[in-house]
Amino acid sequence: MPSKLALPAPTWITVHWQQVRRQAGERRPLLVLTVLGVLVLLVVFGGIVRRGTESAGLRHAAEAARAQALWRCKLLRGPARHECLLALATQVR
C-alpha cells in the first residue's frame, strides 16, 4: 500500500515545466542583455525628458520677463516709450 506522502509520478506538466526551465537557462544571457538594454533606454529617455523640461522652464521664464518689460515700456510716455519699445524689438530672442 503506497504512502499518502509519496510524491506523484512525473506528469506531462512537470516534464513540460522542466523543459521550460531548461530553455530559460539557455536564454538567460539574452534575457540579461534585454533587461540591461531596456534600463539603458529608460535612463536615456529620462535624461531627454529632464532636459526638455528644463528648456521649457527657461523659455517660459524668458517670455515672462519679456512680457513684463513690454508692459513697463507701454506705461512710459513720449520718446522714452518709443525708445524702450525699439530696444525690445531689437533684442535677440
NORBEL-V625425 format. One record per run of one state. SS is the DSSP state (A for helix, B for strand, O for the rest). FROM is the first residue (numbers start at 1). TO is the last residue. If there is no record, write none. Layout:
# NORBEL-V625425
ss=SS from=FROM to=TO
ss=SS from=FROM to=TO
This chain:
# NORBEL-V625425
ss=O from=1 to=11
ss=A from=12 to=75
ss=O from=76 to=78
ss=A from=79 to=90
ss=O from=91 to=93
